[in-house]
Amino acid sequence: MPLLQEPPADQAAIDAAAPLAIGPDQVLDYDEARWYAEVYRGDDVPQLTVRAVLLGSGLGFLLAFTNLYIGLKTGWGLGVAITASILAFALWNVLQKVGLAKTPMTILETNCMQSTASSAGYATGGTMVSAISALLILSVSDERPGGEHLPWPVLSLWTLALAALGTCIAIPMKRSMINRDRLKFPSGTAAAVTLQSLYSAGDEAIRKARALAIAAGSGALFPLLIEWKLPGPIAKALGREHVIPADLPVFDWISLPARGQHLEDGKLVDNAPSHWTLVLDCNPVMIAAGALVGLRVAIWMTLGGLLLAYVVGPMGFDAAWENPISGDTVRAASQPWKAWKEIGIWFGVPIMVASGLVAFGTQAPALLRAVKSLAGGGSGDVDPRVAATEVPMSWFIGGTVVSGAAVVGIAAVSFGVPVGYGVLAVALTFVLSLVACRATGESDITPVGAMGKLMQLTYGVLIPQSTTANLMTASITASSAGSAADLLNDLKSGYLLGANPRRQFMAQFAGIFSGTIATVVGFYLLVPDATVMTGVGGQAPPFPAPAAQAWKAVAEVFKMGIENMHPMHREAMGWGLGVGTVLGLLELPMVPASLRRWLPSATGLGLGLILPFQYPLSMLLGAVGAALWTRKDAKQADDYLVPMAAGIIAGVSLMGVLVAILNTIAG
């Protein structure tokens, strides 16, 4: 059976490829035998076609910029499968109307395209917004205030190898978790339901795509207004570099109280709210992100930011300590606008680490189930249908050996990780990815943060002197686990629609190449040096990179030793670990869901402490707006909230990259 197929050539072939009458929600309960008998159609219906892979690679290339942009802003990665499905469906309709496409895409072609786009847009960016950004921040010195980038060949090969490793290690998990255990994989299920609805109600898809396009066009205006540097004569005439400022000190205008004082020209000056970064961000991208994240997390992010501005930050400024090594007197926080990265990080990161590790501890049963279900989960079964459709175990072995060897080699040559420790990291990655993928299948939450922190703790003990080794070994696990979970979500979507898993795997693998190019190019453009993540003067950075700040903090603890840290930083870590442990326990399944929704969010509280305040505030505005919209018209919000929020993020992100290019050309 050839893997690559031809698209439908006539109306008879188009009719034969029409969606099944069975809905994806019904297929959820089918066992493997019934699936092959009633659902599977991957032998005959066009799926892996050249046009599907090319369109998916192109869309994924663009969507990779959006995930990189939002990841540097918030530390989150947003799934792009549903967005890609809507865009591809609408775009192909337009191409047909203008005569550039002869026949419509089948539902399985669009699903295959979605896999390629999802891989390109999601599976390649995780390491860039965490370990790579942290490494750049750590390279800052007096001689190099902007830090030093990794060479592009190293960064490209590292990103590609990690994505390939994650894709390959998911192969043996597919049949056990999807076919046999029938885990729901909510995002994959939602993508399948979306595709089914698009093909049954094409007009609705066009309306969603139009809403996404309008939102993207509106969002694209803001980087031009906020980030584009005006030509010299215009800037001089207006007295500013940009059309509008990046933020507005609205809380100064209403005289909101602010605590403490700061040094300015050697004198103590009363703080204003804006000194604590209590300002209104003019960029709507975080408002859109907040609409997707939800009210609970956004509320606790904002409360975390207020806790920093009114309690933790002022305490840090007052906490003076004489460093026994240098003899200098240092404060836990030197300036209010730096509090988020000087004291907030030592309280917020332990909260997230502790809660994540508590959640990881609860995954022990999932690990046992995953290992047990892998027994006999290969494609060497007697049933010829399984052998002909599932991805062969030889692909898993060969792909893991090649990509794993590449990861170990790059880690040894470029990051100083001993080969033995690199091999151990790859082996641990497979085990931890089992847990991460099962958690994704059961809850739609991929605990890549907890996986990364666990590896940081492991290698902090094994190689405590090297922050680079600490970061990059953790990067192996976090990035690969995210890539594996993304593949399984896409395979779940295809399974519910009757797709051939081997062809879908090939589509997913194809996407990592365009995603790698987009992510690496985008990173160099958006992050010309470390100052865009650390800030200059009293200005908050355009990309605070909270994930990178958290990874950097953990790596530094092991290098410096806790005994050499500022006493208040140590105290904040202790409190953070305690608070995070309690909040993690409150998230356990035995706590009623009706109660958990009102409890503090460890992720929200921790992020609020390690972000400049304008970002949690914007997310709160978006979350409140989404909640009000849902309350007023739940059906309308369900149809258009995700396309509009995704459109704003895409418009801001893509134009942000273009503006970065224009600014670079202008010098």
PARO-779472 format. One record per residue (C-alpha): x, y, z. Coordinates in steps of 0.1 Angstrom, whole numbers, plus 5000, padded with zeros to 4 digits. Example, Ala and Ser with C-alpha at 12.3 -4.5 7.8 and 13.67 -1.06 7.14 Angstrom:
# PARO-779472
512349555078/513749895071/
//
This chain:
# PARO-779472
500050005000/501750334989/501850595016/501450904993/498050924976/496351114948/493551364956/490051284943/489851334906/486051334899/482651364916/482450994923/485650994942/484551314961/481251144971/483050834982/485251045005/482351215022/482451215060/481050915078/477450935092/478950815125/479951115147/483351125164/481651135198/480050795190/483450645179/484950725213/483350405227/484250175199/486749895205/489449825180/487649545161/484549755157/486650055146/488149855118/484749715108/482750035108/485050345109/488350285092/488550415057/492250505054/493050265025/490750415000/489950775010/492651025000/494551135031/498351185027/498451394995/501151644984/498651934986/497651845022/501251835034/502352145015/499352345028/499852215063/503552305063/502752655051/500052715077/502252555104/505152785094/502953085100/501352945132/504752865146/505453235148/502253285169/503153015194/506653155197/505353505202/502753405228/505253165245/507753445250/504953655264/503253405287/505153075288/502252895273/501952705241/498552715223/497352425203/496852515166/494952215153/491452375153/492752705140/494552525112/491452325103/489252625100/491852825080/492652535056/488952455050/488152815042/491352885022/490652575000/487152694994/488553024982/491052854959/488352644944/486152954937/488953134919/489852824899/493252744915/492052424931/490052164910/488551944937/487751994974/489951835001/488551525017/487951535054/490951305059/493151525038/492151825059/492851615090/496251515076/496951885068/495951965104/498551715117/501251875097/500252225107/499952125144/503351975144/504952275127/503152525149/503352355183/505952075185/509052275177/508752585199/508752455235/512552455239/512852805225/510652975250/512152785280/515652645280/517152835250/515853165263/517053085298/520553005283/520553345266/519653535298/522353345317/524953455291/524553815300/527653985315/529154325320/531054275287/527954135269/524854305283/522754155256/524053805261/525253565233/523053365210/523753005201/524952965165/522052905142/523152555130/523352435166/519952585174/518352445143/519652095147/518752085184/515152195177/514751945149/516251655168/514051715199/510851735178/511851415159/512651235191/509251325206/507451215175/509150885174/508850785210/505050835208/504750545183/504350255208/502050465229/499450515202/497850175200/497850115237/496450465247/494050525217/492950185203/492949985235/492550215265/490450455244/491650765263/489751065253/492551315244/490051605246/491951845222/492151565196/488551485200/487551855197/489551885165/487751575150/484351715160/485252055145/486251895112/483051685111/480952005117/482952195090/482151935064/478551915074/477952285076/480352465053/478752805057/479452795094/483152735087/483253035063/481753255090/484353135116/487153195091/485853545083/485753625121/489353495124/490553695095/488954015108/490453965142/493853895127/493654215106/492754415136/495454265157/498054325130/497654695134/499054705169/502654605162/502754885136/501555135161/503555015192/506754835180/507554985146/510255245150/509355565132/511755715107/514155965122/512656295110/509056175120/510256055154/512056375160/508956585150/506656375172/509156345201/508755965203/509955655186/506555485181/503155595170/501555515204/503255405237/503555045247/501655105279/499655375297/500155465334/496355475341/496855395378/499055695382/496355905367/493755795392/496355825421/496255455431/498355425463/501855265458/504155135485/507755215491/510455435476/513255385451/516655535444/516755795416/519855995411/521055885445/517856005463/514855815476/511755895456/508155785464/507055505442/504055545418/501955245406/503755255373/507055195390/505654855401/504654795364/500954865373/500155005339/497754915311/499354735281/498254865247/498954535230/495754315228/497653985224/497553915262/493854005263/493253735236/495353485255/493353555287/490153485268/491553135261/493153065294/490053135315/488853335345/490353125374/493953135362/493653505352/492253615385/495053445405/497653585381/496353935388/496253875426/499853735424/500954065407/499254275434/500854065461/504254135445/503554515442/502054565477/503654295499/506554095486/508254365465/508354635492/509654375517/512354285492/513454645488/513754675526/515754355530/519354455530/522154195533/525954205533/527153945508/529953755527/531853685494/531854035478/531254235510/528654435491/525354535507/522554405484/518754415486/516454135477/514854375452/516854675440/514154865421/510354825420/510254765382/512754475387/510854315415/509254045393/512653905383/514553985415/512253865443/508953755427/510753475408/511953315441/508453305454/506553225423/508752955407/508752735438/504952755439/504752625404/507552365409/506052225441/502452205427/503752045395/505751785414/502751705436/500651655404/503451445390/503351225421/499651155415/500651015380/502250705395/499150495387/499150645352/502750545347/501950185358/498950175335/501050315306/503850055311/501449775315/499449875284/502649885263/503149515267/502249365234/501349705220/503549675189/502349625154/503449255151/499949125158/498448845138/495649065126/496849185091/494849505093/496949625123/500249525107/499249715075/497950035092/499750105125/503250265125/505749975126/507849925157/510949935134/510150295127/510050355165/513450185170/515150335141/513750685146/514550685183/518050565178/518850825151/517151125168/518351015202/521850985190/521651325174/520351475207/523051305227/525751415202/524651785201/524351795239/527851665243/529551885217/527652205221/526452205257/529051995276/526751715287/528651395291/527551125267/526450885295/524251155311/522851235276/521850875271/520250875305/518351185297/516951025265/515950705285/514250905312/512551115285/510750795272/509550705307/508451055316/506751095282/504650795290/503250985320/502851305302/501051155273/498650955295/497951265315/497151445282/494851165272/492951165305/492951535313/494151735283/496951875305/500451795294/502751845324/505851945304/506752195331/506751935358/508751695336/511351965329/511652065366/512051695376/514951665351/516451995364/516351855399/517851525387/520751685368/521151955395/522351675417/524351495389/526051805374/525452085399/528152315385/526752345350/523652555344/523952475307/523752105312/520952145337/518852345312/519552135281/518951795297/515651925310/514852065276/515151705261/512351575283/510051875282/510251935245/510051575235/507151505259/505251795244/505951675208/504751325217/501551445233/500851665203/501251365179/498851155200/496251425201/496451445163/496351065160/493251065182/491551305158/492351085129/491250775147/487850925153/487551005116/488750675103/492250775092/495250565085/497650615114/500850545094/499950815069/499051055096/502450995113/504251085081/502251405079/503151495115/506851415109/506851635078/505651935098/508651945121/510852075093/508952385084/508252445121/511952425129/512752685102/509952925114/510852885151/514552945147/514153235123/511453385145/513453355176/516453545162/514153815149/512053865180/514953825204/517954005190/519454005224/518653925261/517454275269/514054215253/513553945280/515154135309/514054495302/516054815300/515855085326/512455115341/510654965311/509154615313/510554385287/508354315256/508953945262/509253855299/509653485290/508253355323/509052985314/512753085308/512853285340/511652985359/514052745343/516952995349/516053025386/516152655392/519452615374/521052895393/520052745427/522152435420/525052645407/525252905434/524152685463/521252785485/523652895512/525053175490/521653325482/520153635497/518353535530/515053675518/515353475485/515853165506/512853245528/510753315497/511652975483/510652805515/507252985515/506752915478/507452545482/505052525511/502252725493/502752525461/502552195479/499352285496/497752415464/498952105446/497251885472/494052085468/494051995431/493951625437/491051425423/489651345458/488851715462/485351775447/485551955413/482852205424/485252315452/488452305431/487052575407/487052825436/490452735450/493652935442/495452835410/499052755417/499952825381/498153165381/499553275414/503053175405/502953345370/501553655385/504653685407/507153645379/505453865352/505354245350/501854335362/500454465328/500454115314/498253945341/495954255340/495454215302/494753845306/492153925333/490454175310/490353905283/489053635307/486353865321/485253955286/485053595275/483053505307/480553785301/480253685264/479553325273/476953425299/475153655274/475253415244/476853075251/476252945216/477853245199/480753245223/481352875217/481352935179/483453245177/485553295209/488353065199/488653185162/488553555172/491153505200/493353295178/492953555150/494153835173/497153635185/498053535149/497753895136/499854045164/502453765162/502953765124/503054145121/505354155152/507753935133/507454155102/507954465122/511054315138/512454255103/511654625093/513354755124/516454545118/516654665082/516255025093/519054975118/
//
